[in-house]
């Protein structure tokens, strides 16, 4: 069969790569994809991820068996609804279910209604009410733009002055446009964060192995938040009992709640969790694979990913097996200045001899050579028996490469080391 993947980043490269390894798959197309992922079995197609009609036309014309949606934006805009209306198979939640990510207020209301553990919160649509609320709150606080903000809509504020500045920026100065028409103000939770992704089909939940990513730009979790500078899986300091509790008290109840609300969830449910003194709680939900978690979780999948998705789309119970031993770790290489302003068009070195798996994200091709075309340029993933072993391996490999104009964190996985 032929498969279409929607998206263009490292996550989509990892997905396309996993699909292409299936004996059931003839070819994988990725729209719009990127120049780094193209090979004999993966082809990038110059169609934007939100050009629903063109994407559906392509799927029909090329006899695509089914389409897999990588990023959140097309899901929030209803690409699944559109494809299904045209009789095309597509994997991901419909527009109503995608509200779990596209509206933080929707997600919080659902969690409170169904007793799913999360931080206490209030939602505001006007600045005076929000400013009045923050005068009597303990700090730090967390302020979130309600809608999608490309990973840049969450702020941890240390005091009332900083909170007022952020609220004014969002509600009065319209920093995030319609995505900031409402803000969610939450209590700050302390603990260890981890990512628990699951295949969800209505009320059936199939958890994946957990991962932990590093959002801050610089070593020691310093600097601004990014889309993610690296990740590793498993997370040794999060016990299996905690993961089981999270599935029992968070993921399964969420799937059942969505069905009860007549917005059944079908797709990838990403639970961003934090282990507090009273157990795991939800920080956020996403309705798709995470990036860079995908690049370290999928290498640990022993089953055929294409077969898993095919079974789920056809109402069958999938066979899903994970590696129980070993570690996968990925380090993002980004353009200097990211997540702020950065240079594009830098020629990349030949990475074909690197001992590890390269997943490209922000790249294009000029005169036959790959050049940088985004903040996060590529990720190097390695695996091995232990976390210290893979850390040493990945940084040894990166030290061999001329990465002028680029940077990476040198401590990915440090939280997992005793």
N, C-alpha and C positions, 0 to 999 in steps of 0.2 A: 504494500500500500504506500501511497504518497501522503506526506503530512505537511501542513503549513503551521509554522510558529510565528506568532505576532510579537514584534519587539526588536530591539537592536543592541542590547547590552550584553555584559558577561553572563548574566542569568540565561538569556536566550541562547547564547553560544553553548552553554553547558547543557541546556535542554535539547537543542538541536543535535549536539554531539551524542548525548545519551540515546536519543531516538534513532540516530543513524547507525548505531551499533546493533539494532534489533534485526534478527533474521526475517522479521515480518515486513520491514520497511525497505522500499525500493529507493526512495529519495526524500530529502527534507528540504523544504523551501522556508526561508525566513524573511518576513517583511516588516520593516525595511532591511533588517539584518545589518551586518557590517563587513567590511572588506577582509577582516582578520579571520572570519569563520568559514569563508568559502573554501571548499575542497571538492573532491570527486563526488561526495554524497550530500553536500550542503550547498545550497545556492541562495544568495541574497537577492531579493526582489525589490525594486525601487518603488514600493507603494507604502505610503504613510500608515502608521498604526491606527489612525482615526478615519481613514478613507474606507468606510465600511462597504460601500457599493463596489468599489474597485477590488477590494479584498475578496468579497463574495463572488464577484465575476471570475476572479482568478481561480478560486476554489472550484467553481463549476467547470471552467474551461480546462483545468488540468486534472480533473477527476481526483481531487483531494479527498482522502478517506475521512479525515477530520482535522480540525484546526485547534491548536493549543494557544491560549492567550497568556503572554508573559507579564506585561505591565498593568498597572492599576487604572490608568486613564481610559483606555478603550472599554474596560469592564464597567467603569462608572458611567460611561456614556451609552452603554447598552449594546455593545457589539454582539453579545450572546443572543439577546432578544432578536436583533436584526438577522443574524445567520439562521436562527431557528425558524423565523418567519419565512425564510427562503428555502427551508427544508434541508439546511446544511448542518452536519454534525460539528459541534464545537464544545471544547472543554473549558469550563469556567462558570462562575456564578452569573445569574442575570442581573439586570440593573437594580432591581429591588433588593436582592441579597447582597450586592456589592456595596450597599450603604453601610455595612459593617466597617468598611474602610473609608468610604467617601464622606461619611458624616460621623464624627466622633460623638456628637450628641445622640445620634441614633443608637450607636453602640453602647453608650453609657446608660441610656434609658432601658435598653434591652437587658443589660447586666443587672441593673437595680431591680427591675421587675421580676427577674427569674432567680435572684439571689446568687449571681455569679460573682465571685470575689474580685473587687477592683477598688481603686482609690475613691474616697469621697469626693464629690464634685458639685459644681454649679455651672449652669450655662447662662450666658448673657448676650444680648443683641445690641445694647446701647452702653455707651461709655460711662455716663454718670452712675448707673446701677453697678457696673463692674468696679468702678473706683470706690464706691461706698463699701462694697463687699470686702475688698482687700485691706481695708483699714483695720479690721479686727481679726485677721487671719495669722496663724503662726507661719513663720518662714523657715526654709525655702518653700516656694509654691511652684506649681507647674502650670503654665499657660499654653493652650493649644488652639490654633486656628481650627475651626470645625471641619473644613473641607480639605481636599487634597492640596498639598503645598510642596510637592517634590522633596519631602523629607526635611524641609526647612521651616516648618510651622510649629515647632515645639520649643518652648523656652523654660529654662529653670531659673527663677528669679530669687535673689538673695534677700531683698527687702522691698518695702512699699514703693520707694522711689523707682526702683528698677521695674517693678510690676506695672506701675502707672505708665512708664515710658513704653513698655511693650504693648500694653492695652491701647494706648493712644495710637501707636504705630499701626496696629491691626484694625481697630474699630473706627478711628477717626481719619487716619491717613490712608486707609485702604491698601495696605501693603500687599495683601494677598487677594485683592479683588473680592469676587463673590465667595471664594473659599474662606474669607475672613469676616463674612457677614455676622457670624456668631463665634464666640470663643468659649472654650471649656476651661474652667479653672479648677485644678485638682490639688488634693493634698500630695505632698512629696513622700514617696515611699522609699525606704532604705532596704537594701539587700542585693543579692546577686541576680543579674539578669540572664535570661536564656531564651532561646527561640525554639518553640515547639510547633512544627508544621504537621499537618494531617491531610490525607485525602479524605474528603467528606462527600458522601452521597446520601442526601436527605438526613436520616438519623443514624446512618452507618458511618463510623469513624475508624480510619486506619492511620494511626500515628506513625510519624517518621522518627528517626534518631534525632536527638536534640543537637543544637549548635549554639555557639556564642559568637557574636560579632563585636567589632570595636568601632564605635561611631566617631570618636574624637580623632582629629587629624594627626595628632602628634603623640610620641611615646609617653607612657604613663597616663594615658587618657587625658591629655591636655589639649587645649586649642578648641576651635569651633567644631560643631557637629557636621558630619559629612553623610553621604549615602552609605558609608561603611568602608573601612580601610583594611579589613581582613576578618577572617573567621576560622573557627576550628570545630571539629566534631569527632568524638563525643565531648562532653563537658564533665571532667572527672569529679569535680567538687559539687555536682548536682546529683544526688543519689537517685537510683531507679525508683525508689519509693516516692520521691517527690514528683517525678515524671508521671507515675501511675496516678498519684493524687490529682495532678493537673488535668489529666485526661478525664478522670472521674468527676471532678468538681467544676471544670471549666470547659473543656472542648466538647465532651458529650452533651452537657446541659445546653451549651450554645447551639449545637446542631439541633437539639430537640426544641429549643426556644424558637429558632428561626422557622421550623416547621409549624409550630403552634401559631406563629404570627402570620401564617400563609405566605411566607417568603423563604421557602425551603432552599437550603444551601447545597450547591453541587459544584465542587471545585477544590482548590487548595485553600485551606484555612490556616493562616499564619497567626499564632498566638505569641505575642511578645510579652513575656512573663517576668516577674520578679519574685524571688524567694524571700518573703518577709518572715518575721518572728512567728507569725501565725499561719504560715503556709504560703503557697504560691498565689499571686494575684495578677490580674491582667493590667498591663501598661497600655497595650494597643492591640487591635486586630488588623491584619491585612488580609486581602482576599486573593492572594497569589503567592508564588514563591518569592522569597526574599533574595536580595543581592547584597552581600556576597555569600549568604548561607547556602544557596543552591549549589555553588561551586565546590562546597565541601560535604554537603549531604548526599548529593547524587552519586559521587564516587563510592559511597558506602552501600549503595543499593545493589544487591546481588541479583534481583529479579530484572526482567526485561521491562523497562519503563513504558515502552510503547504498548506492550501487552497489557500492562496494568491499566493504562488510560483507556485502551480499547475495551477492556472488560467493564470498566466503570461506565463508559458511555453506552454500553449495551446491556446494562442492568445485571451484570454478572459479578460474583464475588471474586476479587482479584487475588492472586497469589503474590504476597509481598514478603521478601526475605532481606534482612539487613546483615551486614558484617558485624559480628559481635565483638571482634577484637581489632586492635589497630586504631590509628588516628589519621584524619585528613585535616590539613591546614592550608589555608590560602592567604597570600599577602597581595594587597592591591598596590600597584604602581600608578601613581597619579602625577599630573602636571604640577610643577611648582606654583604655589599660589592657590591651588584648590583647597577649600570650596569657594574661595573668592575668585578674583579675576586671574586668568592664566593664559599662557601662550598656546596657540594651536599650530599645527603644521610641522612639528619637530619630527625629523626622520627617526624611525625606530631601528635599533640594531637587529641583526639576524638572531632570532630566538629559537631556531630549529634545533640547535644542539643542547638546549637547556634540558636538564634531567628533571622533568616534571611536566605538568600539563598547563599550557597557556590558554586562558580564556580571555579573548579580546572584548573590549567594550567601546571606548572612545577612540576609534581609529577609522581612517579612510585610506585610499590608495591614490598616489600621485606618481606618474611616470613609472609605474610598476613597483613602487616602494611603499610600504606602510608608513603612515605619518599619524601623529596624534591629532585627534579631532574632538576631544572632550576632556573633562576633569579627571575622571578615572579612565586610565588607558588600557591596562590589562591586569590580570590576576595570575599569579603563579601558584598552582596547587601541587602539593606533594603529599605522599602518605607513607606511613611506616608503623612500627610497632608501638612506639611511645611518643608522647608529646615533646620531650627534650630532643629526641632523635629527629623528628620532622622539623622542629625549629632550626636545629643546626643545619639540616639539609637544605631548607628553603633559603636561609640567609647565605649559605655557602654559594648556592647557585646564583643568587642575586648579586653577590659580590663580584662575580665573573663578568657581569654585563656593564657596558658603558651606558649609564642612565643619566647623562647630562640633561638638565632641564626637568628632570623627573625626581620624585621622592617616594619613600615608603616608610611605614612604621617598622621599627626594628624589634618590637616586643609583642607581636601578635601571639596570643596564647599564654601570655604571662600570668593571667589570673588562674590558669589551670595548673601552674607549677607550685608545689608546696614550698 
